[in-house]
Amino acid sequence: MVIIKAFFETFLDEELYQKLHSRSKVIRIYCLVRFKIKDGFTEPYPAIIDTGAHTSLLPLQVWEFLPHRILGDHYVAGLVPGTKLDVKVGEVKAVFVDLVNNSKEYSLVGREIIPSSPLRPGGNSNHFSFPQTELK
C-alpha cells in the first residue's frame, strides 16, 4: 500500500449558516491525480475527493484528450434543482500522486461534464486554487 498525502480546506457555507446558525462548515478534501495518456501520464491535476460518489465528474477539456472507453449514456442531476444534463459515462486510467509517491494505476469511472453547463455556472476548470493544509 502506498500512502498519498491529501490536502483540505474548510469554509463557511454562508447560505446554510443563515438558515441553521450552526453546522455550516464545509470541509473539502483534495489530492493530485495524473491521467494515463498515450505517452505516459498527464501533469498532476487537483481533484476533489468525494467518497460518496460512484463516478467522477471530469471537465470536458480533460476528458476529450484522454484515452477512454465509453460505457454508456447517463445524466447528472441534483446539483441544481430541476436540471438534468445528459453525459457520457466512461473509464479512464489514472494514478494518485503527491510530491513523493505514486499510487498503482486505477481504472476510474467518470462522466464528462461541460464547464459552462447549468451545473457549473461560470465554471472555469483551467484555474485551480489548491489549498495548502496537509492531512496527516
C-alpha positions as CSV (number, residue, x, y, z in Angstrom):
1,M,0.0,0.0,0.0
2,V,1.2,3.5,-0.9
3,I,0.2,6.5,1.2
4,I,-0.7,9.6,-0.8
5,K,-0.9,12.9,1.1
6,A,-4.1,14.7,0.7
7,F,-5.0,18.4,1.4
8,F,-8.0,20.1,2.7
9,E,-9.7,23.4,3.1
10,T,-12.6,24.5,5.3
11,F,-15.0,27.3,4.7
12,L,-18.4,28.5,5.9
13,D,-21.4,27.9,3.7
14,E,-23.0,31.3,4.2
15,E,-26.4,30.4,2.8
16,L,-26.7,27.3,5.1
17,Y,-25.4,29.3,8.1
18,Q,-28.2,31.9,7.6
19,K,-30.7,29.0,7.8
20,L,-29.2,26.9,10.6
21,H,-27.0,29.3,12.5
22,S,-24.7,26.3,13.0
23,R,-23.4,23.2,11.3
24,S,-22.5,25.0,8.1
25,K,-18.8,24.5,7.9
26,V,-17.7,22.7,4.7
27,I,-14.6,20.5,4.6
28,R,-13.3,19.8,1.1
29,I,-10.5,17.1,0.6
30,Y,-8.2,17.3,-2.4
31,C,-5.5,15.1,-3.9
32,L,-3.5,15.2,-7.1
33,V,-4.3,12.8,-10.0
34,R,-2.4,12.1,-13.2
35,F,-4.3,10.6,-16.1
36,K,-2.9,8.0,-18.4
37,I,-2.2,9.2,-21.9
38,K,-0.6,7.6,-24.9
39,D,3.0,8.5,-23.9
40,G,2.8,8.2,-20.1
41,F,0.7,10.4,-17.8
42,T,-0.5,14.0,-17.7
43,E,0.8,16.6,-15.3
44,P,-1.0,16.4,-11.9
45,Y,-4.5,17.8,-11.7
46,P,-6.0,18.8,-8.3
47,A,-9.1,16.6,-7.7
48,I,-11.8,16.8,-5.0
49,I,-12.1,13.5,-3.2
50,D,-15.8,12.7,-2.9
51,T,-16.0,9.4,-1.1
52,G,-19.8,9.1,-1.7
53,A,-19.6,9.4,-5.4
54,H,-19.8,6.3,-7.6
55,T,-18.4,8.3,-10.6
56,S,-16.2,11.3,-11.0
57,L,-17.1,14.4,-12.9
58,L,-14.3,15.3,-15.4
59,P,-14.2,18.6,-17.3
60,L,-14.7,18.1,-21.0
61,Q,-11.4,19.7,-21.8
62,V,-9.7,17.0,-19.7
63,W,-11.9,14.1,-20.8
64,E,-11.7,14.6,-24.5
65,F,-7.9,14.3,-24.7
66,L,-7.7,11.1,-22.5
67,P,-7.8,7.6,-23.9
68,H,-11.1,6.4,-22.6
69,R,-13.7,3.7,-23.1
70,I,-17.3,4.8,-23.3
71,L,-19.5,2.6,-21.1
72,G,-22.9,4.2,-21.9
73,D,-25.1,7.3,-21.7
74,H,-26.4,8.7,-18.4
75,Y,-27.2,12.0,-16.8
76,V,-26.1,14.3,-13.9
77,A,-28.9,15.7,-11.7
78,G,-29.4,17.0,-8.3
79,L,-26.9,19.8,-8.2
80,V,-29.3,22.4,-9.4
81,P,-33.0,21.6,-8.7
82,G,-34.9,20.7,-11.8
83,T,-31.8,20.5,-14.0
84,K,-30.7,17.3,-15.7
85,L,-27.7,17.1,-18.0
86,D,-27.0,14.2,-20.4
87,V,-23.4,12.9,-20.2
88,K,-21.3,10.0,-21.4
89,V,-20.0,7.6,-18.8
90,G,-16.7,6.1,-19.4
91,E,-13.5,4.6,-18.0
92,V,-10.1,6.3,-17.8
93,K,-6.8,5.2,-16.2
94,A,-5.1,7.3,-13.5
95,V,-2.7,7.3,-10.6
96,F,-2.9,9.4,-7.5
97,V,0.3,11.3,-6.6
98,D,1.9,13.6,-4.1
99,L,5.4,15.1,-4.1
100,V,7.0,11.8,-3.2
101,N,4.7,8.8,-4.0
102,N,2.6,7.4,-6.9
103,S,-0.2,5.0,-6.4
104,K,-0.8,2.0,-8.5
105,E,-2.8,2.6,-11.7
106,Y,-6.6,2.6,-11.2
107,S,-9.5,2.5,-13.6
108,L,-11.8,5.3,-12.8
109,V,-15.4,5.5,-14.0
110,G,-16.1,9.1,-14.9
111,R,-18.7,11.4,-16.5
112,E,-17.7,14.1,-18.9
113,I,-19.2,17.5,-18.0
114,I,-19.1,20.7,-19.9
115,P,-17.7,23.5,-17.7
116,S,-20.3,26.1,-18.8
117,S,-23.2,23.8,-18.1
118,P,-26.0,24.8,-15.8
119,L,-24.4,22.6,-13.2
120,R,-21.3,24.7,-13.1
121,P,-22.4,28.3,-14.0
122,G,-19.3,30.3,-14.9
123,G,-17.1,27.3,-14.1
124,N,-13.5,27.7,-15.2
125,S,-11.7,24.4,-14.9
126,N,-8.5,26.0,-16.2
127,H,-8.0,27.8,-12.9
128,F,-7.4,25.9,-9.7
129,S,-6.6,27.3,-6.3
130,F,-5.0,24.5,-4.4
131,P,-5.2,24.6,-0.6
132,Q,-2.1,24.3,1.4
133,T,-3.4,22.4,4.5
134,E,-1.9,19.0,4.6
135,L,-3.7,15.9,6.0
136,K,-1.6,13.8,8.3
